[in-house]
Amino acid sequence: MLARGKIRIGVIGLDHPHGLMLAGRLWQAGATIAAFHATGGANVAAMRLLGPRAKSRPIDAIVDDPSIDLVVTAAIPSERGDIAVRALRNGKHVVADKPGVTTLADLEAIDGALADTDRRWWVMFGERFENRAVAEACARARMGDIGQVVSVLGLGPHRLGAGGRPAWFWDPQATGGILVDIGSHQADQFLMATGATDVDVLSAQVGNVACPLHPTMQDIGQMVLSGAGAIGTHRVDYLSPTGLKTWGDGRLMIVGTEGTLEVRTNVDVTGRKGKEHLIAVDGRGVRRLDAKTSSVDWAKRLVADIVEGSDTFVPQDHVRRVSELTLRAQAAATSWTAPDGEEDRP
Amino acid sequence: MLARGKIRIGVIGLDHPHGLMLAGRLWQAGATIAAFHATGGANVAAMRLLGPRAKSRPIDAIVDDPSIDLVVTAAIPSERGDIAVRALRNGKHVVADKPGVTTLADLEAIDGALADTDRRWWVMFGERFENRAVAEACARARMGDIGQVVSVLGLGPHRLGAGGRPAWFWDPQATGGILVDIGSHQADQFLMATGATDVDVLSAQVGNVACPLHPTMQDIGQMVLSGAGAIGTHRVDYLSPTGLKTWGDGRLMIVGTEGTLEVRTNVDVTGRKGKEHLIAVDGRGVRRLDAKTSSVDWAKRLVADIVEGSDTFVPQDHVRRVSELTLRAQAAATSWTAPDGEEDRP
């Protein structure tokens, strides 16, 4: 058994800045960043974290390195499935930034690799794991605090930030599409809040409403999900107004037969300062709950799961369900009619 | 032409307390309450408004009375269509509480009566006409303040208040079903915010999740609408937590390509006091707008429309579109799976 603090990680792909967050959190939790692979501008970002002497190594060198326990990937989303399969088949655990995969074929290849090995494949759904109000709302809903959960509403607006986006950001083949990519947070939260294991996609739409220069890119999407007696309506977009001081005014509203839980994820517009706002309304009244009394500890739990063989971070079947559900919603999505326009938003 | 202040109204049906609100607002606007018809307990409520000597008159006597200009109805919803047709065909204008009709046949009968007369049929969508923040948000969205409107989200939770509800409340044949009844506010707001005239119902669900003693009653419903390049997701329910100090924490969130408008209709939970909260976020920043600088003036406008022949209250085609749309959504609705339960909520 590996001693805690001796977990060695190889980072493959820092194309999304979440990769630095993932590696940084694991490093804080005692892991050693043993190697990384990154290309282009992402290298520079990696260097800042890993020190000026750190050098990108080939992917093969990392997956072949027997000293590495865990591969962390925030590569271009469409490459994450293949990276995961190679790592799993070479005896490594994998944690991917969301989305873990962008096609059903990739998901099935990961299924195969998992079946053939005793390694695990995790996906990081940061809107819950990095936000204690979201995590607490889902946990309370699941534990029956508001009766039977009958409705989940999720809003995931994101800043477009067109100037800082890499080329692959605009290509739905690379991102998997908006429901697979940022919609995976929504599916994660719906499944967590309801406990549903069998989910129907009742309706899904994706569209490009404000980026006419990149007509195939999807800047808005929504899906209506049904499972465990609850209906989930989830919208994601890249339409955060430029005057908002955070990347997105995310919301989660869970309705139960005996109360409601509302999360204002990153900001309470014109309200209280800070993020992670959680409001409960039930038979007793209306109140704010302080979700900040717990700590953001997913990386510690992930390290423990590897060291001790426990299952405290995120269950394998949940990861698979989220991935499969978003792929299904994306495939079912019809078109959001676009308004006329000539210039992309800033 | 009738002089303002001389409008005489006949109130037919006070089954819903909104009838008193309608009559009261019109009285404040200068109308004379000339007659009323009400049955059962609703009579008592009417007496309080109209004075101890007021007596209920038969419907025929009211629709035959040539001195009456306007029939106001908040009868059992399924009776409103017939009342409207009789009033229109007897030369009266009609204003109904929402929903104006509960079946397509009723709507077509009203179409016929309108085509054969020069009278008008209005429906009162109180969540907008009585709430200046909702009205202002819809108006600003329509005027382009937030760019092109691409998404409208409406939440209309209501207190169940089971103890005070009449028998017809529990019968979807009488109410038209939850999407026709309280969903009409949602359709009104979607059409106003977007300007859509041709709307598809993408998905609709209704169910009974918390009233097992009244299994055919619908205590939750939602619909996804598409029109004018925007998608609307609208949930209505009778699940307001009993600890909430208002009948419902209604919300309206309009997303445009350049900003968002958010209304907290009746309450800003754990936030500021009062109702009619309007928050705008756009390229300039985040701010509260004071919607209370205008007045709730729909009754004055309605009186003026009758006296002067103007069209300032609510256009006929809008009223018809809302009615037709909610009937269509209700007819298309699939079942919300109910959780197990044995007792109705309070």
Interface residues (C-beta under 8 A of the other chain):
Chain A: I146 G147 Q148 V150 S151 L153 L155 P157 L202 S203 Q205 G207 V209 A210 I220 Q222 V224 S226 G229 I231 T233 R235 D237 L239 P241 T242 G243 L244 K245 D249 M253 V255 G256 T257 E258 G259 T260 E262 V269 T270 G271 I279 V281 D282 G283 R284 G285 V286 R287 R288 T334 W336 T337 A338 P339 G341 R345
Chain B: I146 G147 Q148 V150 S151 L153 L155 P157 L202 S203 Q205 G207 V209 A210 I220 Q222 V224 S226 G229 I231 T233 R235 D237 L239 P241 T242 G243 L244 K245 D249 M253 V255 G256 T257 E258 G259 T260 E262 V269 T270 G271 I279 V281 D282 G283 R284 G285 V286 R287 R288 T334 W336 T337 A338 P339 G341 R345
